[in-house]
Amino acid sequence: MTCRFKVHLTFTQPMSACESRNRSNSRLNIRLLQCVFILQKSVRMSVSDPPDIIPVPKPRSRYFREGVLQPSSSERNGQLLCPDVTADTQMKSEEEESDIKHEVSVDDAFRPMRSISALPDPQHVSDTLPWPDTPHISSSPSPDSARAADAVSSDDCPVTPDLLSNDRHDSNDDSLTDLGTEVRTETCTSEGIHQVPKSQDVQSKPGRPNKPRAATIRVSRKKQKLSGPHQKAEPSRSECVVAQSSWLDVWRGRKHNVLWVSLDGHVISMWKKRTDKFTEYVFHVTSITNIREQDQGRFSIHLQKKHFEFMAHSEAVRQLWLTSLYTSRGSEAITAPKQHGPLTMKDPRKKVYTAIRGFSLWIYSSKEDFTVGLGMMFVSMNIASVKATGRHSFSLITPYRTFNFSADSAKETAAWLESLNEVIRSALSYSEVALRLWSSPCNKVCADCGAANPEWASVNLLVVICEACAGAHRSMGSNWSKVRSLKLDNKVWTEPLIKLFVLYGNKAASGVWGHSIPPTEQISPDVSPDQRLEFILAKYRKGLYRKAHPLATSQKLLDQRLREVVCGPDVEETLSLLCSGARVSCSITDPDLRSAISEAESAGQTLQTELLRHNEFVAAPDFVQTRHSEEQIEELHGKLDEERFLFSQENESAACDVLDLTEVISVFDCSAGQTHEFEALSLTDSVICRADGRDALLKHMLHIMKIVLAGVVVEEDLLGVCAVSRASIREGAALQCAEVWCTLHDGEMSIHTKHGSTDTVTLDSQTRCHLQRSENCILLEFPDRTLHMQFELEHSCVRWHELVQRALSSTTDGPQRSGTVPCSIDRCISHITQHGLTVEGLYRRCGVAPQISKLVDDLSVSPRRALLKTDELSILDISGALKQILRQSFEIIPHAHRPLWLKAAVLSDEKQRLQTYHKLLKQLPPDNRVTLAALCGHLHIVQKHSQQNRMTAHNLAVIFVVTLFQELAMNPALRQLTKELILRHREIFTNHVETGGDIITVL
């Protein structure tokens, strides 16, 4: 192969002496000749024996103007950006073919030349690296090489220091910054122009393997296996060879992620979570051009211009993947697209390229990815529906997500709508009842296995199922599941029953019967009949995955609550009660009680009546407290990744499993003495994390708490929290339950509802805590209220009971908590917290003076018996009474202490200022300290509802600075101090101390 080079040099006369000019020009000529020699040598090399590194001259630091250009980090490490050298080549057709079984390919042969052939465009370089102003380097790259240049990082240019070993110059030599150079190099051959393959990512080069991120915490994991379906039976040999799935560390270029990767014999799909319905990447096996085996559990899959590098957590898993990939060769090619073109996708808004292939809509990031065959995801049309939303826009609706697209013109939109509707019509069978039920997206897939377009239903369980699952339901018997066809059993499908399925159906039933199905036990449409039957029996007869009603342990309360609920429209709670065993017929012990059906008919609740009639003579699984039969304990390494917890067997090995943090239902701080650990619980996993220091532990624990309580609690309110759990709470003798999140911190328990409201109760010496272990329930008795807290796991219940008892003992026995809040103040704060947080102008608006005086007198005589009303005007009277008591009857900060607080307020250093606050709090009398803490905690809650009550922390500080500091209230520093006490009360009033090896939180 003959090569020739054309080098065009243009020199601009420098503004310097003649000798200096000649010396600079000669040096530049030498360096350019070195570059040309290296290029010529590289091209002449044999394809089978490429060099490891192509040396490129390294510029010296004196070539950069002082203050204009500094060497980058890559240059300091021996790498640099070199001038753009373009080489346009095109291989023969026989050289383009590569064998998937072999390591050596054309792509490998030209790997060393990639750093030369695909260098950054000078314009791009000027945007990223500030070249000197005077030198000008231009090039004339071809379009193909320009595209290659855009995809390559400057780090792809390796440098050998040996080349520059003799390049020694005097530091006083004249700079070359005044020399302008135009260089253009072309590589030609007698056989034609060869295109050098695009550069691979620098991390995939030999000697620099990709490594997973190191673990950050030690983990002991108890993986619990439900006593339901066993592990899937070993498939046949052919199925085992082709199908494969596991967690893998995946690199695409420099981007690293841990993904659940699956191969079904035709398509490779990658998900961020096992429960996700849409992929991160997906491509057909016929798009693969090469597979490369590497060491340390690694292998790579190459497409035309893109590649993925994978790392398995063991060599055995890697071999299984390679075997499956090789076996999948020769698969039938992917269906040619019926229609394709660019669209704009909203949420998030981005340009995509879409194609209709068979009965699926494939979505690609770009047209280039469409050409390569690398998709983002595909949507099956047999579970989707489409509708126009505007002249240029339409929506694709699925049970799991709604995609909103827009086209460039109304004509393109109409063409897409016509094509998509045609595909959907060809994928569906017609039935009036089926079409009405399928109008709800969740009903378009089987409630048990996820098969598309199910044509059967269980009318008492309220689930739409496929024909295969319908057979398993029939085998349970009609006293468990009443199976009906959507096409044949026309008489049973009354209008109320159809409305029940359309409004609730699979969505509501799955939230009750399939509340806690582990991903490893969820069946797919292609499972064996035995596995399908075992799963359905575990789901409906044993009730292993159901979400039991909080009253499930008491048959009497279940029946009573059912008669209450059916009088209203809450069908979902009715379904939950029936799932837990509530009886529809009259009570056996008390025949005089009306049945639930009679109550629903009297209240005119047609849907409730229809559901009850289909469940009148059916059975329900017994309430079983212990759901787990065995535990597997693993010692692992863990690291956090946004909403996921990655587990690996070694510190820097690939991930072997992933925990979705959104599934965590409890977090407990279990630290004691020098042991720093916390526990995180999901319905199927228990993870104990250990760290060497307290700071590292809190960093991990707070990250998990922020994910668990996202949208419920702000980050600042998590400081000092030692327990978080999801629970169902009911108050007093009421049977209505609410699902809430509870946090425990500093002798207080906060109850956070889904709607954003917060109720804080103080655990003091008057609080009583009782454990009802058989019901997973804790009973908290306060002087003025009683709370029933029911947890989903027995372990969560026991841990909460232990922590509450510890908080109560520290309240009564701790030397720092000997003080108590005056009963009148505590009564006002509690009442306003429960009933007045949304009153506009709270504490700013004045109440009625005579009524305020009467309240103050009543509270001073008998605080617990004083009548406090809940209407808005009464709340204003109570807030006025609280301010009057604090100013006249109780001096929170004594007069002698106020100058010290003023000195602390003017300190400029924040850390020193907060430490001084801590010292001053310790000097206060116990009652004063506890009362100040209670007041500031209450005001902190008030300002969190400032959008409704208009009382920000600043407004509250202006009002209460007078209460706290009286004659010094006009000082701006004290107003700012009061604002800090409100906003940062957890930091200021919380102090961790060690007593007897246990860390407790005291005031």
VENCOR-V833806 format. One record per helix or strand of 2 or more residues. SS is the DSSP state (H for helix, E for strand). FROM is the first residue (numbers start at 1). TO is the last residue. Records with the same first field share a line. If there is no record, write none. Layout:
SS = FROM-TO + FROM-TO
This chain:
E = 3-7 + 185-189 + 217-226 + 244-252 + 255-263 + 267-271 + 281-284 + 290-293 + 298-302 + 307-311 + 339-345 + 350-357 + 360-364 + 374-375 + 377-380 + 385-388 + 393-397 + 402-406 + 456-458 + 463-465 + 483-485 + 628-641 + 644-648 + 655-660 + 666-669 + 675-681 + 685-691 + 723-731 + 738-745 + 748-752 + 758-762 + 768-772 + 777-781 + 786-791 + 991-995 + 998-1002
H = 18-44 + 61-63 + 73-76 + 93-96 + 106-109 + 111-117 + 122-128 + 143-150 + 154-156 + 161-164 + 202-204 + 237-242 + 285-287 + 315-327 + 367-372 + 381-383 + 410-427 + 432-438 + 441-444 + 467-476 + 495-503 + 505-513 + 529-541 + 555-565 + 571-579 + 596-602 + 606-614 + 661-663 + 694-708 + 715-718 + 773-775 + 794-813 + 815-817 + 823-835 + 849-861 + 872-889 + 895-905 + 910-923 + 926-944 + 946-949 + 953-968 + 972-983 + 985-989
